[in-house]
Amino acid sequence: MSAPVVLQVAGSPVSPALVLRPWRMEDVAALVEVSRDPALRRWASPVVDNDADGARWVQAQQRGWAAGDRFGFAVLETQSGSVREQLAGNVVLKEVTSGKPVAEVGYWTAAHARGRGVASRALEALTSWAFETFEADGLERLELRHQVDNLASCRVAQKSHYDFDTILPAAPPAFPRDGHLHIRRTSA
Ligand SMILES: CC(C)(COP(=O)(O)OP(=O)(O)OC[C@H]1O[C@@H](n2cnc3c(N)ncnc32)[C@H](O)[C@@H]1OP(=O)(O)O)[C@@H](O)C(=O)NCCC(=O)NCCS
């Protein structure tokens, strides 16, 4: 993949347009800022505490793009009447292997941007891109995992047509409670 992938999501009367593009080092300060949020620290990993952590995290995303097995997108909200874009979240396609029928998605939304469809709209754009890009290489389904008590994440999965599939047993310490596996297939 030579040119950086940029995905556009149209806005609505209540929500600004979104731009999804690979993470850049210039995102580190905003990443550190949004990572102070307790919900993000609880549900998303890894924890980013400072600029050095943030730089390592962005570099890991960049290595994923270079290796072709993990595709992390910064989700930016455009500000109406301005060219400025503000970091609103993250969506990621991971565990991608040529010829393998399944890969996984993940996401988080910055606290200031929650509740206006950022995660679900960005996930829809990621899903379409993933199937368009990797279906010819054997990709048939995408998996989404969340802990049972993460109700907002379960709602994002439902809204994005990732159907509930099965209960995943707890796996402490990383996953102290049971989880849900949701699946979306190419035909959905
Ligand atoms: C889960 C998360 C990504 C949702 O982001 P978002 O941009 O607010 O998502 P959306 O606006 O697209 O949708 C959120 C939905 O969850 C619902 N919701 C929010 N909090 C909820 C709660 N406590 N219980 C039930 N539903 C809830 C909202 O009402 C909305 O549904 P609706 O559109 O039907 O009203 C965000 O809360 C987050 O980043 N959490 C911390 C990190 C995380 O959990 N990542 C996922 C790990 S699996």
The ligand as an ORCA input file, in Angstrom:
! r2SCAN-3c Opt
* xyz 0 1
  C     -17.609      2.360     23.314
  C     -17.251      3.682     22.651
  C     -16.171      3.420     21.595
  C     -18.497      4.251     21.936
  O     -18.105      5.396     21.210
  P     -19.167      6.463     20.641
  O     -18.478      7.230     19.573
  O     -19.804      7.194     21.737
  O     -20.229      5.469     19.982
  P     -21.581      5.814     19.197
  O     -21.990      7.230     19.448
  O     -21.389      5.359     17.798
  O     -22.629      4.820     19.886
  C     -22.666      4.640     21.294
  C     -23.970      3.951     21.644
  O     -23.850      3.391     22.951
  C     -24.899      3.875     23.755
  N     -24.411      3.923     25.117
  C     -23.483      4.755     25.644
  N     -23.285      4.470     26.934
  C     -24.091      3.422     27.213
  C     -24.345      2.667     28.390
  N     -23.716      2.930     29.534
  N     -25.251      1.650     28.320
  C     -25.894      1.368     27.166
  N     -25.686      2.044     26.010
  C     -24.802      3.066     26.054
  C     -25.243      5.228     23.182
  O     -26.529      5.657     23.562
  C     -25.145      4.909     21.683
  O     -26.266      4.186     21.211
  P     -27.471      4.935     20.390
  O     -26.840      5.564     19.191
  O     -28.419      3.831     20.077
  O     -28.047      5.975     21.325
  C     -16.768      4.738     23.682
  O     -17.694      4.797     24.741
  C     -15.381      4.448     24.230
  O     -14.381      4.823     23.639
  N     -15.289      3.763     25.369
  C     -13.979      3.446     25.982
  C     -13.129      2.512     25.089
  C     -13.899      1.266     24.672
  O     -14.741      0.769     25.399
  N     -13.572      0.737     23.476
  C     -14.201     -0.499     22.996
  C     -13.488     -1.668     23.604
  S     -14.253     -3.201     23.083
*
